[in-house]
Structures are given as C-alpha cells and as structure tokens.
Amino acid sequence: MMTFVKRKTLTTYKGHAQFLAECEEENIGMIAAQPSIPSPYAYSQEWPVMRWRGVPVICREVSHKRFVVFEVLEPTYHKEEQ
C-alpha cells in the first residue's frame, strides 16, 4: 500500500495553474491510480508524479474546482522512459 500525505488544497482553477507553474517542467514519473483518492475525473490508470519544492507530489481534482496535493512518501512510482 502506498503512503500519501496531504500537503495543500486548491479551490480555484487559477490556484491550480499557479501550483503547476511552481512545479518543475517535466514529470518525474507515473504512479498507478489510487482508489483511496477518489476523483470523479480520474479516467487514467496512471497519474503523473511531479516535483514541487523538491518533493514528489501528485495533484488530483477530487470534486469540482477542488484540487488536493499529496506528497508521495514511498518511491513506488516508475520513472518515464526518455
């Protein structure tokens, strides 16, 4: 089982865009979709892992205009092929 820590909640699309601007440009890997993080908009089987302030995180829209940023504590994501 993967371990996540909730880091912040974003409540606007502008806040989400500002968060993405703070992340490094390229994703550092992918993680399998997690049933413990429900999202009505999660159609993909994998989610991108981003680096934000030196920390690996995922950002999911859990309801309309409500995004939650989770830190990925275990290195269980796989790196993307270059």
C-alpha positions, 0 to 999 in steps of 0.5 A: 500500500502506498503512503500519501500525505496531504500537503495543500488544497486548491479551490480555484482553477487559477490556484491550480495553474499557479501550483503547476507553474511552481512545479518543475517542467517535466514529470518525474514519473507515473504512479498507478491510480489510487482508489483511496483518492477518489476523483470523479475525473480520474479516467487514467490508470496512471497519474503523473508524479511531479516535483514541487519544492523538491518533493514528489507530489501528485495533484488530483481534482477530487470534486469540482474546482477542488484540487488536493496535493499529496506528497508521495512518501514511498518511491513506488512510482516508475520513472518515464522512459526518455 
